[in-house]
Each structure stands twice: as structure tokens, then as C-alpha cells.
Amino acid sequence: MRRGELKSLAWKNVDLDTGVIYVLNTKSGKPRELPMDSTLRDLFRTLPKTGELVFDSSNLRKLYEAVVKKAGLEDVNFHTLRHTFASHLAMAGVDLKTIQELLGHQTFEMTLRYAHLSPHHKKVAIEILDSRWAMMPAATIVAG
């Protein structure tokens, strides 16, 4: 989620029973549903319900800074999380259309800018192709 989406996230839009977050205040104006994994559901269960909103500005910043410090990360900002999320989904083989929908991008081109692959992942992809070609006759490779 974008920082603004998190800041406006209301408890009534977090369904811990079904594991869905309903994002209503989006950049595009189009609402979207985000599935939660069990780790996120457990995290939401530990957060205090002190008001209508899940986070206030100071709470969100403090949580983010604590996580960054605990992870030992440097030179990252909040938006880095979206790029990391998209990249890891792409490297796990998730199709770009699904990544686009999860990020709430209007265009496929924007998603491509987010879905960076690590150098190691690119190397593995080439090695997979190399091992596949090694088992095929050259005429089959070229004729495709």
C-alpha cells in the first residue's frame, strides 16, 4: 500500500476473518482489495484499536523507522517497500498483471518500472535457458 493509503486505512476496512484489506482511498480513485498473509493478519491483531484509523501519522512513521532500524537497513525510504514488494513478486514468478493489481497501478508500464529483477535472478534465468538448450538439437532451437 502507498503511505497515503495506509494513513487513511480505517479499521472497518480491515477484515481479519477473511484476510482482506479494502483500500478505498487510492491514488487512482478506484478501490481495490488486498489479501493478507497470516503474518500480516497476526500483526494487525496486535495493533491497538484506539480510534477509527489503523494508523495515525506519528504511529506509522514510528513503526516504519523501528522496522528499518531492526532490519539494519540504510538509505531506504517508505516507497522503497513498494519496489521491493513488486520485485520479489516478479522474481517469485508472479505474473505482472497480478502485481499491477496488487500495487494499484493504472498502467502496465508503471508496474514494469517497479518489478526490478536482481542480478542473481537474471543469471539464474539465463542458466535455466542454457541447460534447456543443452538438451535440444540446434535445429530445434533455431526453428523454435
N, C-alpha and C positions, 0 to 999 in steps of 0.2 A: 504494500500500500504506500501511497505517497504520504509525506508528512502531513499535508493538509487533510487528507482523508482520515489519518489516524487522530488528528486533533479534533475532528468533528464526529468521531465514531461514538455513537450512543450505545449504552448497554442493551437497549431494546433491539438493536440491530446485530447483536452477537447471540447466536443460538448455540449454546453449548450442548444441547441434546442432539441436534442434527449435525453439529460441527460445521456451521456455515456462518460467515460474516457477510452481512448485507451492506455493501458500500453504496450509499445513496448520494453523498456529496462528492462527486467525481469531477475531475478536470473537464471531461467531455460533456458532463451533464447527463450521461447515460449510466444508470445504476448497474452494478454487477454483483455477482455472488462469488465469494471466495471460500473454497473448502479449507478447513483447518485440519492439521495433523494432530495426533494425540499430544505431542509436546506442547503445541500452542494452546490446545484446549486446557491442558493442565496449568499452563502459565496464566491464562485468563481466570481460572478458578482461584488462583492465589491473589489476584489483584483486589484491593479493597473497593467496594462499591459505595463511594462517598457522594456521588451525585449522578446526574443524568449521563454525563460523558465518561467514557472509559479513562481517558487521559486528560489532564489539563496541560497547558504548555510547559510549565516547570516540571511536572511529573514526567512527561515524555522525554524532555531533554536530559533529566537526571538519569532515567532508565537507560537511555542510549549511551550517555557518557560512561555509566558504570559498566555496561557490557563491553564497550570499546576498550576500556581500561583493563577489565578482567581478561579479555582476549589478547591483550598486548598489541593491539593494532595501532598503527601510526599513519598519519596523512590520509585519513578516510573521513568522509562526511556522510550525512544521513542518506543522501541519494546513492552513494556507493552500494548500499544494500540492495537497491533495485537492480543495478547492473550485475552484482554478484548472484542474486537470485536467478535472473534470466540466463546468465552464463552457465550456472550449474544445471539448470533445467535442460539447456541445449546440449551440454556435454553428457547428460544422462539419457539423451535420445528422445526427449520430449519434442513433439512437433512444434514448429514456430507459430502455427495458428493458435494452439493452446496457450503458448507463452504470451502471445499477443492479448488473448482474452484475459489471462490472469493479471497482466500488467495494466490492462485497460487502455491499451494503445488504439488509436483510431486507424493508424496506417501500419501496414506490414513493414515499411521502410524504417519506421521508428523502432520497431521490435528488433530488426536486424542490427541497429546501432547498439542495442543493449546486449545482445546474445553473443558476446565475445567467447571465443574458444581459447583455452590455454594452449601454449606451445606444445606441451606434452600431449594433449588431446589430439592436436593436429598430427603429431608424429605417429601416434597410435593408429589414427585413421589411415595414414599412408602405409604403415606396416601391414594393416589388415588387407588393403588392396594388393600390396606386394605379395603377400602369402597366397592370396586367392589367385593372382595371375601366375604364380609359380606352378600351380597345379593345372593350368589350362594350356592347350596348344596355342601358339602365336596366332594362327589363322582365326581362332575363335575370339581372341581378344580384339583383333583389328576389325573383324566383321561385325562384332557386337550385336 
